[in-house]
Amino acid sequence: MLVLASADPSLMEAPTGDAARSIGPGFVGFVATAFMVVAVIFLIRDMVRRIRRVRYQGEAEQRQSDLMDKGKAYGQYDPEAEKAAGTDAEANGEQGQPPRS
């Protein structure tokens, strides 16, 4: 406290004229801040896109496993029959065709 009281009062005066205008970040500070804002916007958009993709992937996997379980419960899903049907289709020359339901 004594140090502040003994300081020269001329050092405590506000700058005037050109000295007042030179205080602050200036153009370089503006450009740096603008760059940071643009970078953060792109990072947030990318993060939201990745989170959405992971969430949709999880929902699709859950839906697929629910359908698989439902098919097993009704006795409609047989992995061995599915493998045999795939090899029969390839042997008959039906390659590249979608599986029949």
ZAKERO-572139 format. One record per residue: residue number from 0; residue in one letter; z, y, x of N, C-alpha, C, O in turn. Coordinates in nm, 2 decimals. Layout:
<atoms>
  pos  code    n.pz    n.py    n.px   ca.pz   ca.py   ca.px    c.pz    c.py    c.px    o.pz    o.py    o.px
  NUM     A       Z       Y       X       Z       Y       X       Z       Y       X       Z       Y       X
...
</atoms>
This chain:
<atoms>
  pos  code    n.pz    n.py    n.px   ca.pz   ca.py   ca.px    c.pz    c.py    c.px    o.pz    o.py    o.px
    0     M    0.00   -0.12    0.08    0.00    0.00    0.00    0.00    0.13    0.09   -0.07    0.22    0.06
    1     L    0.08    0.12    0.20    0.08    0.24    0.29   -0.05    0.26    0.35   -0.09    0.37    0.38
    2     V   -0.13    0.15    0.38   -0.26    0.16    0.44   -0.35    0.24    0.35   -0.43    0.33    0.40
    3     L   -0.35    0.21    0.23   -0.44    0.28    0.13   -0.40    0.43    0.12   -0.49    0.52    0.11
    4     A   -0.27    0.46    0.12   -0.23    0.60    0.11   -0.26    0.68    0.23   -0.28    0.80    0.22
    5     S   -0.26    0.61    0.35   -0.29    0.69    0.47   -0.44    0.70    0.50   -0.48    0.76    0.60
    6     A   -0.53    0.64    0.42   -0.67    0.64    0.44   -0.73    0.78    0.43   -0.67    0.86    0.35
    7     D   -0.83    0.81    0.50   -0.89    0.94    0.49   -0.96    0.96    0.36   -1.04    0.88    0.31
    8     P   -0.92    1.07    0.28   -0.98    1.09    0.15   -1.13    1.11    0.15   -1.19    1.08    0.05
    9     S   -1.19    1.15    0.26   -1.33    1.17    0.26   -1.41    1.03    0.25   -1.52    1.03    0.21
   10     L   -1.34    0.92    0.29   -1.40    0.79    0.27   -1.40    0.74    0.13   -1.47    0.65    0.09
   11     M   -1.31    0.80    0.05   -1.30    0.76   -0.09   -1.39    0.83   -0.19   -1.40    0.80   -0.31
   12     E   -1.47    0.93   -0.14   -1.56    1.00   -0.23   -1.68    0.92   -0.26   -1.73    0.84   -0.19
   13     A   -1.73    0.94   -0.38   -1.85    0.87   -0.43   -1.97    0.93   -0.36   -1.98    1.05   -0.33
   14     P   -2.07    0.85   -0.32   -2.19    0.90   -0.26   -2.27    0.98   -0.35   -2.27    0.96   -0.47
   15     T   -2.35    1.07   -0.30   -2.43    1.16   -0.38   -2.58    1.15   -0.32   -2.60    1.12   -0.21
   16     G   -2.67    1.19   -0.41   -2.81    1.21   -0.36   -2.87    1.07   -0.33   -2.86    0.98   -0.41
   17     D   -2.94    1.06   -0.22   -3.01    0.94   -0.18   -2.92    0.83   -0.15   -2.95    0.71   -0.17
   18     A   -2.80    0.86   -0.10   -2.70    0.76   -0.07   -2.66    0.68   -0.20   -2.64    0.56   -0.20
   19     A   -2.66    0.75   -0.31   -2.62    0.69   -0.44   -2.73    0.59   -0.49   -2.70    0.49   -0.55
   20     R   -2.85    0.63   -0.46   -2.97    0.54   -0.50   -2.98    0.42   -0.41   -3.03    0.32   -0.46
   21     S   -2.93    0.42   -0.29   -2.95    0.31   -0.20   -2.85    0.20   -0.22   -2.85    0.10   -0.16
   22     I   -2.75    0.23   -0.30   -2.64    0.13   -0.33   -2.70    0.03   -0.43   -2.75    0.08   -0.54
   23     G   -2.69   -0.09   -0.41   -2.74   -0.19   -0.51   -2.83   -0.29   -0.44   -2.87   -0.28   -0.33
   24     P   -2.87   -0.39   -0.52   -2.95   -0.50   -0.46   -3.10   -0.45   -0.43   -3.16   -0.51   -0.35
   25     G   -3.15   -0.36   -0.51   -3.28   -0.31   -0.49   -3.39   -0.41   -0.54   -3.35   -0.50   -0.62
   26     F   -3.51   -0.40   -0.50   -3.62   -0.48   -0.54   -3.60   -0.62   -0.50   -3.63   -0.72   -0.58
   27     V   -3.56   -0.64   -0.38   -3.54   -0.78   -0.33   -3.44   -0.86   -0.41   -3.45   -0.97   -0.44
   28     G   -3.33   -0.79   -0.45   -3.23   -0.85   -0.54   -3.28   -0.89   -0.67   -3.25   -0.99   -0.73
   29     F   -3.37   -0.80   -0.73   -3.43   -0.83   -0.86   -3.52   -0.95   -0.85   -3.52   -1.03   -0.93
   30     V   -3.60   -0.95   -0.74   -3.69   -1.07   -0.73   -3.62   -1.20   -0.71   -3.65   -1.30   -0.77
   31     A   -3.51   -1.19   -0.63   -3.43   -1.31   -0.61   -3.36   -1.36   -0.74   -3.36   -1.48   -0.77
   32     T   -3.31   -1.27   -0.82   -3.25   -1.30   -0.95   -3.35   -1.36   -1.04   -3.33   -1.45   -1.11
   33     A   -3.47   -1.29   -1.05   -3.58   -1.34   -1.14   -3.62   -1.48   -1.10   -3.64   -1.57   -1.19
   34     F   -3.63   -1.51   -0.97   -3.67   -1.64   -0.92   -3.56   -1.75   -0.96   -3.60   -1.86   -1.01
   35     M   -3.44   -1.71   -0.95   -3.33   -1.80   -0.99   -3.33   -1.83   -1.14   -3.31   -1.94   -1.18
   36     V   -3.36   -1.73   -1.22   -3.37   -1.75   -1.37   -3.48   -1.84   -1.40   -3.46   -1.93   -1.48
   37     V   -3.60   -1.82   -1.34   -3.71   -1.91   -1.37   -3.68   -2.05   -1.32   -3.72   -2.15   -1.40
   38     A   -3.62   -2.07   -1.21   -3.59   -2.20   -1.16   -3.49   -2.27   -1.25   -3.51   -2.39   -1.28
   39     V   -3.39   -2.20   -1.30   -3.29   -2.26   -1.39   -3.36   -2.30   -1.52   -3.32   -2.41   -1.58
   40     I   -3.45   -2.22   -1.57   -3.52   -2.25   -1.70   -3.59   -2.38   -1.68   -3.59   -2.47   -1.76
   41     F   -3.67   -2.40   -1.57   -3.75   -2.52   -1.55   -3.65   -2.64   -1.53   -3.69   -2.75   -1.57
   42     L   -3.54   -2.62   -1.46   -3.45   -2.73   -1.44   -3.39   -2.78   -1.57   -3.37   -2.90   -1.59
   43     I   -3.35   -2.69   -1.65   -3.29   -2.72   -1.78   -3.40   -2.79   -1.87   -3.36   -2.89   -1.94
   44     R   -3.52   -2.75   -1.87   -3.62   -2.81   -1.95   -3.65   -2.96   -1.90   -3.66   -3.05   -1.98
   45     D   -3.65   -2.97   -1.77   -3.67   -3.11   -1.72   -3.55   -3.20   -1.75   -3.57   -3.32   -1.78
   46     M   -3.43   -3.15   -1.74   -3.31   -3.22   -1.77   -3.31   -3.27   -1.92   -3.28   -3.38   -1.95
   47     V   -3.34   -3.18   -2.01   -3.35   -3.21   -2.15   -3.45   -3.32   -2.18   -3.43   -3.41   -2.26
   48     R   -3.57   -3.30   -2.11   -3.67   -3.40   -2.13   -3.63   -3.54   -2.08   -3.65   -3.64   -2.15
   49     R   -3.56   -3.55   -1.97   -3.51   -3.68   -1.92   -3.40   -3.74   -2.01   -3.40   -3.86   -2.03
   50     I   -3.31   -3.65   -2.05   -3.21   -3.70   -2.14   -3.27   -3.76   -2.27   -3.23   -3.86   -2.32
   51     R   -3.36   -3.68   -2.33   -3.43   -3.73   -2.45   -3.50   -3.86   -2.43   -3.49   -3.95   -2.51
   52     R   -3.57   -3.88   -2.31   -3.64   -4.00   -2.29   -3.54   -4.12   -2.27   -3.57   -4.23   -2.33
   53     V   -3.43   -4.10   -2.21   -3.33   -4.21   -2.19   -3.27   -4.24   -2.33   -3.25   -4.36   -2.36
   54     R   -3.25   -4.14   -2.41   -3.19   -4.17   -2.55   -3.29   -4.24   -2.63   -3.25   -4.34   -2.70
   55     Y   -3.42   -4.20   -2.63   -3.52   -4.27   -2.71   -3.54   -4.42   -2.66   -3.56   -4.51   -2.74
   56     Q   -3.53   -4.43   -2.53   -3.55   -4.57   -2.47   -3.44   -4.66   -2.52   -3.46   -4.77   -2.56
   57     G   -3.32   -4.61   -2.52   -3.20   -4.68   -2.57   -3.21   -4.72   -2.71   -3.18   -4.83   -2.75
   58     E   -3.26   -4.62   -2.79   -3.28   -4.65   -2.94   -3.38   -4.76   -2.96   -3.37   -4.84   -3.04
   59     A   -3.49   -4.75   -2.88   -3.60   -4.85   -2.90   -3.56   -4.99   -2.86   -3.59   -5.08   -2.92
   60     E   -3.48   -4.99   -2.75   -3.43   -5.12   -2.70   -3.33   -5.18   -2.81   -3.33   -5.30   -2.83
   61     Q   -3.25   -5.10   -2.87   -3.16   -5.14   -2.97   -3.23   -5.19   -3.09   -3.20   -5.29   -3.15
   62     R   -3.33   -5.11   -3.13   -3.41   -5.15   -3.25   -3.48   -5.29   -3.22   -3.49   -5.37   -3.31
   63     Q   -3.54   -5.30   -3.10   -3.61   -5.43   -3.07   -3.51   -5.54   -3.07   -3.54   -5.65   -3.12
   64     S   -3.39   -5.53   -3.01   -3.29   -5.64   -3.01   -3.25   -5.67   -3.15   -3.22   -5.79   -3.18
   65     D   -3.23   -5.57   -3.24   -3.20   -5.59   -3.38   -3.30   -5.68   -3.45   -3.27   -5.77   -3.52
   66     L   -3.43   -5.64   -3.42   -3.54   -5.72   -3.48   -3.54   -5.86   -3.43   -3.57   -5.95   -3.50
   67     M   -3.52   -5.88   -3.30   -3.52   -6.01   -3.24   -3.40   -6.09   -3.30   -3.42   -6.21   -3.34
   68     D   -3.29   -6.03   -3.32   -3.17   -6.10   -3.38   -3.20   -6.14   -3.52   -3.17   -6.25   -3.57
   69     K   -3.27   -6.04   -3.60   -3.30   -6.07   -3.74   -3.40   -6.19   -3.74   -3.39   -6.27   -3.83
   70     G   -3.50   -6.19   -3.65   -3.59   -6.30   -3.65   -3.53   -6.43   -3.62   -3.57   -6.53   -3.68
   71     K   -3.43   -6.43   -3.53   -3.36   -6.56   -3.50   -3.28   -6.60   -3.61   -3.27   -6.72   -3.64
   72     A   -3.22   -6.51   -3.69   -3.14   -6.55   -3.80   -3.22   -6.61   -3.91   -3.17   -6.70   -3.98
   73     Y   -3.34   -6.57   -3.93   -3.43   -6.63   -4.03   -3.51   -6.74   -3.98   -3.58   -6.81   -4.05
   74     G   -3.49   -6.78   -3.85   -3.57   -6.89   -3.79   -3.71   -6.86   -3.77   -3.79   -6.95   -3.76
   75     Q   -3.75   -6.73   -3.76   -3.89   -6.70   -3.74   -3.92   -6.68   -3.59   -4.04   -6.69   -3.55
   76     Y   -3.82   -6.66   -3.51   -3.85   -6.64   -3.37   -3.83   -6.76   -3.29   -3.72   -6.82   -3.28
   77     D   -3.94   -6.81   -3.22   -3.93   -6.93   -3.14   -4.00   -6.90   -3.01   -4.13   -6.89   -3.01
   78     P   -3.93   -6.87   -2.90   -4.00   -6.84   -2.77   -4.09   -6.94   -2.72   -4.19   -6.91   -2.66
   79     E   -4.06   -7.07   -2.74   -4.15   -7.18   -2.70   -4.28   -7.18   -2.77   -4.39   -7.19   -2.72
   80     A   -4.28   -7.15   -2.91   -4.40   -7.15   -2.99   -4.48   -7.02   -2.95   -4.60   -7.03   -2.95
   81     E   -4.41   -6.92   -2.91   -4.48   -6.80   -2.87   -4.56   -6.82   -2.74   -4.67   -6.77   -2.72
   82     K   -4.50   -6.89   -2.64   -4.56   -6.92   -2.52   -4.68   -7.02   -2.54   -4.79   -7.00   -2.48
   83     A   -4.66   -7.12   -2.63   -4.77   -7.21   -2.66   -4.89   -7.14   -2.72   -5.00   -7.17   -2.69
   84     A   -4.86   -7.05   -2.81   -4.96   -6.97   -2.88   -5.04   -6.88   -2.78   -5.16   -6.87   -2.80
   85     G   -4.97   -6.83   -2.69   -5.04   -6.75   -2.58   -5.13   -6.83   -2.50   -5.24   -6.78   -2.47
   86     T   -5.09   -6.95   -2.46   -5.18   -7.03   -2.38   -5.29   -7.09   -2.46   -5.40   -7.10   -2.40
   87     D   -5.28   -7.12   -2.59   -5.38   -7.16   -2.67   -5.49   -7.05   -2.69   -5.61   -7.08   -2.68
   88     A   -5.45   -6.93   -2.71   -5.54   -6.82   -2.72   -5.62   -6.80   -2.60   -5.74   -6.77   -2.61
   89     E   -5.56   -6.81   -2.48   -5.63   -6.79   -2.36   -5.73   -6.90   -2.33   -5.84   -6.88   -2.28
   90     A   -5.69   -7.03   -2.37   -5.78   -7.14   -2.36   -5.90   -7.13   -2.45   -6.01   -7.18   -2.41
   91     N   -5.89   -7.07   -2.56   -6.00   -7.05   -2.66   -6.09   -6.93   -2.63   -6.18   -6.91   -2.70
   92     G   -6.05   -6.86   -2.53   -6.13   -6.74   -2.49   -6.10   -6.61   -2.57   -6.18   -6.52   -2.58
   93     E   -5.98   -6.61   -2.63   -5.94   -6.49   -2.71   -5.86   -6.40   -2.63   -5.76   -6.34   -2.68
   94     Q   -5.89   -6.38   -2.51   -5.82   -6.29   -2.42   -5.83   -6.14   -2.46   -5.94   -6.10   -2.51
   95     G   -5.72   -6.07   -2.45   -5.73   -5.92   -2.48   -5.72   -5.89   -2.63   -5.72   -5.78   -2.67
   96     Q   -5.70   -5.99   -2.71   -5.69   -5.97   -2.86   -5.54   -5.95   -2.89   -5.46   -6.02   -2.82
   97     P   -5.51   -5.87   -2.98   -5.36   -5.86   -3.02   -5.32   -5.98   -3.09   -5.39   -6.05   -3.15
   98     P   -5.19   -6.01   -3.07   -5.13   -6.14   -3.13   -5.13   -6.13   -3.28   -5.11   -6.02   -3.34
   99     R   -5.16   -6.23   -3.35   -5.16   -6.24   -3.49   -5.02   -6.26   -3.55   -4.95   -6.33   -3.49
  100     S   -4.99   -6.20   -3.66   -4.86   -6.22   -3.72   -4.87   -6.31   -3.84   -4.77   -6.34   -3.91
</atoms>
